[in-house]
Amino acid sequence: MSDDGDRASISISTRRRAVLEPGDIRQIREREGLVVHRRTPVTRVKFERIHEGPRAKEISDATKEALKKVNSHVGAS
C-alpha cells in the first residue's frame, strides 16, 4: 500500500507456488512416490513390491505360468 497524501493505492498480485518444492520431492522415502495423471491432482502414494506383498506367491506362480505359455508359442513359430 502506498499513500501520497491525497490518494492511497493498493497493489495485489497472485504468485503461484508449487505444492512441493523440488527439495521436498527429492526427500520422498523409498517405496513412496507421486502419481501425475492428466488433469487430476498430483497424489502422494505408497508402493508395495508385488514380490514381497501378501499375494507374492500367487503372483510369482501366475508369472511363471504366463512365461511358460509365451515361451512355448515362441518355439512353435
Phi and psi in radians as a Rosetta constraint file:
Dihedral C 1 N 2 CA 2 C 2 CIRCULARHARMONIC -2.177 0.35
Dihedral N 2 CA 2 C 2 N 3 CIRCULARHARMONIC 2.694 0.35
Dihedral C 2 N 3 CA 3 C 3 CIRCULARHARMONIC -2.456 0.35
Dihedral N 3 CA 3 C 3 N 4 CIRCULARHARMONIC 2.013 0.35
Dihedral C 3 N 4 CA 4 C 4 CIRCULARHARMONIC -1.776 0.35
Dihedral N 4 CA 4 C 4 N 5 CIRCULARHARMONIC 0.357 0.35
Dihedral C 4 N 5 CA 5 C 5 CIRCULARHARMONIC 1.817 0.35
Dihedral N 5 CA 5 C 5 N 6 CIRCULARHARMONIC -1.129 0.35
Dihedral C 5 N 6 CA 6 C 6 CIRCULARHARMONIC -1.566 0.35
Dihedral N 6 CA 6 C 6 N 7 CIRCULARHARMONIC -0.527 0.35
Dihedral C 6 N 7 CA 7 C 7 CIRCULARHARMONIC -2.254 0.35
Dihedral N 7 CA 7 C 7 N 8 CIRCULARHARMONIC 2.598 0.35
Dihedral C 7 N 8 CA 8 C 8 CIRCULARHARMONIC -2.108 0.35
Dihedral N 8 CA 8 C 8 N 9 CIRCULARHARMONIC 2.522 0.35
Dihedral C 8 N 9 CA 9 C 9 CIRCULARHARMONIC -2.307 0.35
Dihedral N 9 CA 9 C 9 N 10 CIRCULARHARMONIC 2.566 0.35
Dihedral C 9 N 10 CA 10 C 10 CIRCULARHARMONIC -2.125 0.35
Dihedral N 10 CA 10 C 10 N 11 CIRCULARHARMONIC 2.350 0.35
Dihedral C 10 N 11 CA 11 C 11 CIRCULARHARMONIC -2.023 0.35
Dihedral N 11 CA 11 C 11 N 12 CIRCULARHARMONIC 2.239 0.35
Dihedral C 11 N 12 CA 12 C 12 CIRCULARHARMONIC -2.147 0.35
Dihedral N 12 CA 12 C 12 N 13 CIRCULARHARMONIC 2.337 0.35
Dihedral C 12 N 13 CA 13 C 13 CIRCULARHARMONIC -2.358 0.35
Dihedral N 13 CA 13 C 13 N 14 CIRCULARHARMONIC 2.639 0.35
Dihedral C 13 N 14 CA 14 C 14 CIRCULARHARMONIC -1.857 0.35
Dihedral N 14 CA 14 C 14 N 15 CIRCULARHARMONIC 2.315 0.35
Dihedral C 14 N 15 CA 15 C 15 CIRCULARHARMONIC -2.109 0.35
Dihedral N 15 CA 15 C 15 N 16 CIRCULARHARMONIC 2.177 0.35
Dihedral C 15 N 16 CA 16 C 16 CIRCULARHARMONIC -1.452 0.35
Dihedral N 16 CA 16 C 16 N 17 CIRCULARHARMONIC 2.394 0.35
Dihedral C 16 N 17 CA 17 C 17 CIRCULARHARMONIC -2.327 0.35
Dihedral N 17 CA 17 C 17 N 18 CIRCULARHARMONIC 2.431 0.35
Dihedral C 17 N 18 CA 18 C 18 CIRCULARHARMONIC -1.099 0.35
Dihedral N 18 CA 18 C 18 N 19 CIRCULARHARMONIC 2.501 0.35
Dihedral C 18 N 19 CA 19 C 19 CIRCULARHARMONIC -1.106 0.35
Dihedral N 19 CA 19 C 19 N 20 CIRCULARHARMONIC -0.747 0.35
Dihedral C 19 N 20 CA 20 C 20 CIRCULARHARMONIC -2.048 0.35
Dihedral N 20 CA 20 C 20 N 21 CIRCULARHARMONIC 2.292 0.35
Dihedral C 20 N 21 CA 21 C 21 CIRCULARHARMONIC -1.324 0.35
Dihedral N 21 CA 21 C 21 N 22 CIRCULARHARMONIC 2.743 0.35
Dihedral C 21 N 22 CA 22 C 22 CIRCULARHARMONIC -0.924 0.35
Dihedral N 22 CA 22 C 22 N 23 CIRCULARHARMONIC -0.679 0.35
Dihedral C 22 N 23 CA 23 C 23 CIRCULARHARMONIC -1.098 0.35
Dihedral N 23 CA 23 C 23 N 24 CIRCULARHARMONIC -0.626 0.35
Dihedral C 23 N 24 CA 24 C 24 CIRCULARHARMONIC -1.164 0.35
Dihedral N 24 CA 24 C 24 N 25 CIRCULARHARMONIC -0.696 0.35
Dihedral C 24 N 25 CA 25 C 25 CIRCULARHARMONIC -1.130 0.35
Dihedral N 25 CA 25 C 25 N 26 CIRCULARHARMONIC -0.717 0.35
Dihedral C 25 N 26 CA 26 C 26 CIRCULARHARMONIC -1.135 0.35
Dihedral N 26 CA 26 C 26 N 27 CIRCULARHARMONIC -0.376 0.35
Dihedral C 26 N 27 CA 27 C 27 CIRCULARHARMONIC -1.660 0.35
Dihedral N 27 CA 27 C 27 N 28 CIRCULARHARMONIC 0.116 0.35
Dihedral C 27 N 28 CA 28 C 28 CIRCULARHARMONIC -1.099 0.35
Dihedral N 28 CA 28 C 28 N 29 CIRCULARHARMONIC 2.357 0.35
Dihedral C 28 N 29 CA 29 C 29 CIRCULARHARMONIC -1.166 0.35
Dihedral N 29 CA 29 C 29 N 30 CIRCULARHARMONIC 2.815 0.35
Dihedral C 29 N 30 CA 30 C 30 CIRCULARHARMONIC -1.054 0.35
Dihedral N 30 CA 30 C 30 N 31 CIRCULARHARMONIC 2.502 0.35
Dihedral C 30 N 31 CA 31 C 31 CIRCULARHARMONIC 1.215 0.35
Dihedral N 31 CA 31 C 31 N 32 CIRCULARHARMONIC 0.289 0.35
Dihedral C 31 N 32 CA 32 C 32 CIRCULARHARMONIC -2.159 0.35
Dihedral N 32 CA 32 C 32 N 33 CIRCULARHARMONIC 2.762 0.35
Dihedral C 32 N 33 CA 33 C 33 CIRCULARHARMONIC -2.918 0.35
Dihedral N 33 CA 33 C 33 N 34 CIRCULARHARMONIC -3.073 0.35
Dihedral C 33 N 34 CA 34 C 34 CIRCULARHARMONIC -2.046 0.35
Dihedral N 34 CA 34 C 34 N 35 CIRCULARHARMONIC 2.332 0.35
Dihedral C 34 N 35 CA 35 C 35 CIRCULARHARMONIC -1.841 0.35
Dihedral N 35 CA 35 C 35 N 36 CIRCULARHARMONIC 2.141 0.35
Dihedral C 35 N 36 CA 36 C 36 CIRCULARHARMONIC -2.031 0.35
Dihedral N 36 CA 36 C 36 N 37 CIRCULARHARMONIC 2.066 0.35
Dihedral C 36 N 37 CA 37 C 37 CIRCULARHARMONIC -2.438 0.35
Dihedral N 37 CA 37 C 37 N 38 CIRCULARHARMONIC 1.983 0.35
Dihedral C 37 N 38 CA 38 C 38 CIRCULARHARMONIC 0.764 0.35
Dihedral N 38 CA 38 C 38 N 39 CIRCULARHARMONIC -2.101 0.35
Dihedral C 38 N 39 CA 39 C 39 CIRCULARHARMONIC -1.731 0.35
Dihedral N 39 CA 39 C 39 N 40 CIRCULARHARMONIC 0.145 0.35
Dihedral C 39 N 40 CA 40 C 40 CIRCULARHARMONIC -1.433 0.35
Dihedral N 40 CA 40 C 40 N 41 CIRCULARHARMONIC 2.696 0.35
Dihedral C 40 N 41 CA 41 C 41 CIRCULARHARMONIC -1.103 0.35
Dihedral N 41 CA 41 C 41 N 42 CIRCULARHARMONIC 2.588 0.35
Dihedral C 41 N 42 CA 42 C 42 CIRCULARHARMONIC -1.084 0.35
Dihedral N 42 CA 42 C 42 N 43 CIRCULARHARMONIC 2.367 0.35
Dihedral C 42 N 43 CA 43 C 43 CIRCULARHARMONIC -2.113 0.35
Dihedral N 43 CA 43 C 43 N 44 CIRCULARHARMONIC 2.319 0.35
Dihedral C 43 N 44 CA 44 C 44 CIRCULARHARMONIC -1.525 0.35
Dihedral N 44 CA 44 C 44 N 45 CIRCULARHARMONIC 2.256 0.35
Dihedral C 44 N 45 CA 45 C 45 CIRCULARHARMONIC -2.307 0.35
Dihedral N 45 CA 45 C 45 N 46 CIRCULARHARMONIC 2.822 0.35
Dihedral C 45 N 46 CA 46 C 46 CIRCULARHARMONIC -1.924 0.35
Dihedral N 46 CA 46 C 46 N 47 CIRCULARHARMONIC 2.312 0.35
Dihedral C 46 N 47 CA 47 C 47 CIRCULARHARMONIC -1.747 0.35
Dihedral N 47 CA 47 C 47 N 48 CIRCULARHARMONIC 2.571 0.35
Dihedral C 47 N 48 CA 48 C 48 CIRCULARHARMONIC -2.077 0.35
Dihedral N 48 CA 48 C 48 N 49 CIRCULARHARMONIC 2.279 0.35
Dihedral C 48 N 49 CA 49 C 49 CIRCULARHARMONIC -1.255 0.35
Dihedral N 49 CA 49 C 49 N 50 CIRCULARHARMONIC 2.179 0.35
Dihedral C 49 N 50 CA 50 C 50 CIRCULARHARMONIC -1.132 0.35
Dihedral N 50 CA 50 C 50 N 51 CIRCULARHARMONIC -0.461 0.35
Dihedral C 50 N 51 CA 51 C 51 CIRCULARHARMONIC -1.447 0.35
Dihedral N 51 CA 51 C 51 N 52 CIRCULARHARMONIC 0.052 0.35
Dihedral C 51 N 52 CA 52 C 52 CIRCULARHARMONIC -2.137 0.35
Dihedral N 52 CA 52 C 52 N 53 CIRCULARHARMONIC -0.148 0.35
Dihedral C 52 N 53 CA 53 C 53 CIRCULARHARMONIC -1.402 0.35
Dihedral N 53 CA 53 C 53 N 54 CIRCULARHARMONIC -3.063 0.35
Dihedral C 53 N 54 CA 54 C 54 CIRCULARHARMONIC -1.141 0.35
Dihedral N 54 CA 54 C 54 N 55 CIRCULARHARMONIC -0.369 0.35
Dihedral C 54 N 55 CA 55 C 55 CIRCULARHARMONIC -1.797 0.35
Dihedral N 55 CA 55 C 55 N 56 CIRCULARHARMONIC 0.330 0.35
Dihedral C 55 N 56 CA 56 C 56 CIRCULARHARMONIC -0.971 0.35
Dihedral N 56 CA 56 C 56 N 57 CIRCULARHARMONIC -0.842 0.35
Dihedral C 56 N 57 CA 57 C 57 CIRCULARHARMONIC -1.131 0.35
Dihedral N 57 CA 57 C 57 N 58 CIRCULARHARMONIC -0.777 0.35
Dihedral C 57 N 58 CA 58 C 58 CIRCULARHARMONIC -1.030 0.35
Dihedral N 58 CA 58 C 58 N 59 CIRCULARHARMONIC -0.785 0.35
Dihedral C 58 N 59 CA 59 C 59 CIRCULARHARMONIC -1.180 0.35
Dihedral N 59 CA 59 C 59 N 60 CIRCULARHARMONIC -0.723 0.35
Dihedral C 59 N 60 CA 60 C 60 CIRCULARHARMONIC -1.077 0.35
Dihedral N 60 CA 60 C 60 N 61 CIRCULARHARMONIC -0.800 0.35
Dihedral C 60 N 61 CA 61 C 61 CIRCULARHARMONIC -1.106 0.35
Dihedral N 61 CA 61 C 61 N 62 CIRCULARHARMONIC -0.740 0.35
Dihedral C 61 N 62 CA 62 C 62 CIRCULARHARMONIC -1.149 0.35
Dihedral N 62 CA 62 C 62 N 63 CIRCULARHARMONIC -0.663 0.35
Dihedral C 62 N 63 CA 63 C 63 CIRCULARHARMONIC -1.121 0.35
Dihedral N 63 CA 63 C 63 N 64 CIRCULARHARMONIC -0.788 0.35
Dihedral C 63 N 64 CA 64 C 64 CIRCULARHARMONIC -1.068 0.35
Dihedral N 64 CA 64 C 64 N 65 CIRCULARHARMONIC -0.748 0.35
Dihedral C 64 N 65 CA 65 C 65 CIRCULARHARMONIC -1.111 0.35
Dihedral N 65 CA 65 C 65 N 66 CIRCULARHARMONIC -0.753 0.35
Dihedral C 65 N 66 CA 66 C 66 CIRCULARHARMONIC -1.109 0.35
Dihedral N 66 CA 66 C 66 N 67 CIRCULARHARMONIC -0.730 0.35
Dihedral C 66 N 67 CA 67 C 67 CIRCULARHARMONIC -1.116 0.35
Dihedral N 67 CA 67 C 67 N 68 CIRCULARHARMONIC -0.670 0.35
Dihedral C 67 N 68 CA 68 C 68 CIRCULARHARMONIC -1.035 0.35
Dihedral N 68 CA 68 C 68 N 69 CIRCULARHARMONIC -0.797 0.35
Dihedral C 68 N 69 CA 69 C 69 CIRCULARHARMONIC -1.108 0.35
Dihedral N 69 CA 69 C 69 N 70 CIRCULARHARMONIC -0.776 0.35
Dihedral C 69 N 70 CA 70 C 70 CIRCULARHARMONIC -1.121 0.35
Dihedral N 70 CA 70 C 70 N 71 CIRCULARHARMONIC -0.814 0.35
Dihedral C 70 N 71 CA 71 C 71 CIRCULARHARMONIC -1.177 0.35
Dihedral N 71 CA 71 C 71 N 72 CIRCULARHARMONIC -0.540 0.35
Dihedral C 71 N 72 CA 72 C 72 CIRCULARHARMONIC -1.214 0.35
Dihedral N 72 CA 72 C 72 N 73 CIRCULARHARMONIC -0.572 0.35
Dihedral C 72 N 73 CA 73 C 73 CIRCULARHARMONIC -1.309 0.35
Dihedral N 73 CA 73 C 73 N 74 CIRCULARHARMONIC -0.549 0.35
Dihedral C 73 N 74 CA 74 C 74 CIRCULARHARMONIC -1.168 0.35
Dihedral N 74 CA 74 C 74 N 75 CIRCULARHARMONIC -0.751 0.35
Dihedral C 74 N 75 CA 75 C 75 CIRCULARHARMONIC -1.189 0.35
Dihedral N 75 CA 75 C 75 N 76 CIRCULARHARMONIC -0.468 0.35
Dihedral C 75 N 76 CA 76 C 76 CIRCULARHARMONIC -1.413 0.35
Dihedral N 76 CA 76 C 76 N 77 CIRCULARHARMONIC -0.285 0.35
